[in-house]
Amino acid sequence: MKNAVRIVVAAAVVVSALPAMAQFQKPEDAVKYRQASFTVMAAHFGRIGAMVQGKVPFDAKAAQDNAALVETMSKLPWAGFGADTESVASKAKPEIWKEKAKFDQSGEKLLVAATALNTAAKSGNLDTIKKAFGDTAATCKACHDDFRAK
């Protein structure tokens, strides 16, 4: 009976892992995925930044829509940083894999900051959004400084 349970559990683990393994057929696909995720996130973050900096008129609804997308996108790129992607040419520094725990914490900090930005955007208050935007930008910069080549 114990063996039957072990076999069922092992099969469930293998089956549940298949989508993750199949997600990227090649390491290059994972790199393209994470880069695309960051590109989309940066585009929507930049739209909020333009409002915060007064380059475009403040639009509370647009800020909310863009902040929601920033939060969603902040969850995505991390799947594209598998160990098999370390040798693929990109701006990712080797420290990502050497200091994996620190890198993972940076990703978690981004998610927290992006969530706070989304919450701030829902307030409709430009000053609240400015603060959350600044905090999120600082989080992005810290990760770039540590883990992204120029």
PyMOL commands that set and color helices and strands:
alter all, ss='L'
color gray80, all
select helices_A, chain A and resi 2-23+27-52+60-73+77-80+83-85+95-98+100-123+126-147
alter helices_A, ss='H'
color red, helices_A
deselect
rebuild
show_as cartoon
